[in-house]
């Protein structure tokens, strides 16, 4: 839920604002337990690893060499929750790749994660599958995830709900907030 996806950039996600109220409601209620991940591009394509170099050659205008740094920030309604919410920066779709997030959660005895944000078929999917791999119980908030592509958003939610139903729950934000506290 970063400005680079909410504002007029090549990575704009048109219906991000439709899910923002649900994300804000859940995050506000559980601010001290909320971790916002931020996808932080490299300064330029040469600083990226492996196939990410070709990716950032394609999306050169989304590297920090061209992108105003403030567009990496969270959207304002979520940024105001930090602190007590925390921010975790990542260089890839998955926040689990370098192990830092898992170590942090392990030290805090975290056993479950609730996932919202964008994009459902990219970062959300990578986050969910990594969380499952690490053994976390996962909840995906179906009305608090978004994508730039409706078909793959729908397919990702269907895949997660059907194939991983013993390791995760897909529910609305309202359903989640009714069953916790």
Buried (B, 14 or more C-beta within 10 A) or exposed (E): BBBBBBBEBEBEBEEBEEBBEBBBBBBBBBBEBBBBBBBBBBEBBEBBEEEBBEBBEEBBEBBBBEBEEEBBBBBEBBBEBBEEBBBEEBBBBBBBBEEEBBEEBEEEEBEEBBBBBBBBBBBBBBBBBBBBEBEBBBBBBBBBBBBBBEEBBEBBBEBBBEEBEEBBBBBEBEBBBEEEE
